[in-house]
Amino acid sequence: MSRKETEKYAALNRRARHDYDIGETLEAGLVLTGSEVKSLRTGQVSITEAYAGVREGGLWLMNATIAPYAKAGRHLQHEGKRPRKILLHKRQQNRLAGAIKREGVTLIPMAIYFNPRGIAKLQLAVARGRRKADKRAAIKAREWRRERGRLLRQKG
């Protein structure tokens, strides 16, 4: 990923590809307060332990940490780890909620970024957890691909 591409991201979940087998990904909106958006723009957010779950008839982002914005007034401040509502079409919400209940998959936030219009978006992935042996096999395969590329470059 180039520097230009990483600049538009407020947060990336880099461990997700190591810990989970990633299936389908989709873009969703988030319900945020003004001070949360300001904190996102400064990059004071962590989504490494975050997940999405069904609650009160909708999908919610849990455990995402958005640091309080220092320049906001006391009455405009937000909680750091509060659940945040995820905005999706009803059909998409129902399909994802059914997948969570039936298939034993989880919804993992991959990234929070700003689209070209300046609106904060959440990239969600349908993921299945990896076991320790699966992680080792993935590392071995990745290292072999790198080594094979090096060998092919050296031989010309």
WOKA-V311125 format. One record per pair of residues at least 4 apart in sequence whose C-alpha atoms are under 6 Angstrom apart, sorted by the first residue. I is the first residue (numbers start at 1). J is the second residue. Records with the same first field share a line. If there is no record, write none. Layout:
I=J ; J
This chain:
9=113
10=40 ; 43 ; 112 ; 113
11=111 ; 112
12=111
13=48 ; 110 ; 111
16=20
19=130
20=127 ; 128 ; 129 ; 130
21=127 ; 128
22=127
23=126 ; 127
24=125 ; 126
25=124 ; 125
26=123 ; 124
27=122 ; 123
28=87 ; 88 ; 121 ; 122
29=86 ; 87 ; 121 ; 122
30=85 ; 86 ; 87
31=85
32=36
35=69
39=44 ; 69
40=44
44=67
45=65 ; 66
46=65
47=64
50=62 ; 63 ; 64
51=61 ; 62 ; 107 ; 108
52=60 ; 61 ; 62 ; 107
53=59 ; 60
54=58 ; 59
59=86
60=84 ; 85 ; 86
61=83 ; 84
62=83
63=81
64=81
65=80 ; 81
66=80
67=80
93=97
98=102
99=103
100=104 ; 105 ; 106
105=127 ; 128
106=126 ; 127
107=125 ; 126
108=124 ; 125
109=123 ; 124
110=123 ; 124
111=122 ; 123
112=121 ; 122
113=120 ; 121
114=118 ; 119 ; 120 ; 121
115=119
130=134
144=148
